């Protein structure tokens, strides 16, 4: 995704945006860089980013080198028993055995705003891609919907599910017992889909860290937002 020059308090930063220049927020936060080659990726609240006057031009994705996310320390939380797991994993690109391997993502232009879901599913020698526009929604709703679509596909195929998401929010409400203050019905629906599946595992993967299939899922989600259209599960 491209970069747009913005103001963050008293500093000029480069912020992730779509091709039209709209900021791309995840869980209400936008990836930003203070310098193109700094190697550190920060995340700022979308509402804190302001246009940078005449210098608010859009730069290509290659303008900034890959960066490692700078994360704040978090308190450890207990993970309840359940079908899903929240541990970090090595981001595989091939399914194991008879499983369906899915990378699911969500995108939102504004938060709330036009939102989309993207997913890549692999099983046996098959590959399917999903790009779904879900209308006006939050980024969290888009992320949860992507996980739901993956669970539905796995149930339809009758295969074990191994799913990867870069949504910390989804990991929290689905596997770590976070208190659900919003999206209660959708969270309950996704939990039920994962719990009903006889073999479903959910893993966290870091976003925008060069994980190929996660980046492809992100691109499908962004495309859904840009085109305001849906493909369903299709062969690439």
PyMOL commands that set and color helices and strands:
alter all, ss='L'
color gray80, all
select helices_A, chain A and resi 46-48+53-55+61-63+139-157+168-175+184-196+212-227
alter helices_A, ss='H'
color red, helices_A
select strands_A, chain A and resi 3-8+11-16+29-33+40-45+49-51+58-59+68-69+100-109+113-123+126-137+161-165+200-204+233-234
alter strands_A, ss='S'
color yellow, strands_A
deselect
rebuild
show_as cartoon
